[in-house]
Amino acid sequence: MAYWFDLGEGVVPLSIFLTRLNMYSAPTPDTSFDKYDEMRLHMEQLLSSSITELDIPMRIAIPLDIAGVRRLKDLVTLSREDLLKVNRLGVKAADEIERILERFGLSLDMAI
């Protein structure tokens, strides 16, 4: 069953009328990543920074580097248990790392 609509120019099928009507509808907003989103850019830059830029003591930075943790994003993906498995890092070092991350609004075991 086809529906017909009168546009004043003659009778047209309703499907054509709706197609014309949709041409003039408001555009949908773009929800994709905006490369100028300051917070996201700041977080990407922060997470890609070296752990030596965070004022982490060398007694902590050297064992992390040996374990392959060189960037902040590598560090925040570790859990506290993973951190304690790193050779030459103990509970005191883990506490200090958590305090340093907290200053930047980050924590261990984050999903990035």
C-alpha angles and dihedrals in degrees: 000000000000124000120216129208129197114227094178090259094077135292117310131180113268092237091063091047092052091048090054091045092052090054089068098044120117114274116253115249117254108246096179123115112297107215089208095057099127099203093050092045091049092050092047090050092047094049092048093053121108118259089235088066091063097069091251109164115254091239085067100032095055096055090045090052091050089051090053097255102133105141130053091243088059090053099048092051091060120092121225089255091053090050092052090053090063110106113254095014120110140173093285092054091047090052091050092049090051091051091050092049091047090060088062095044092254135118141188121276095030121163107231 
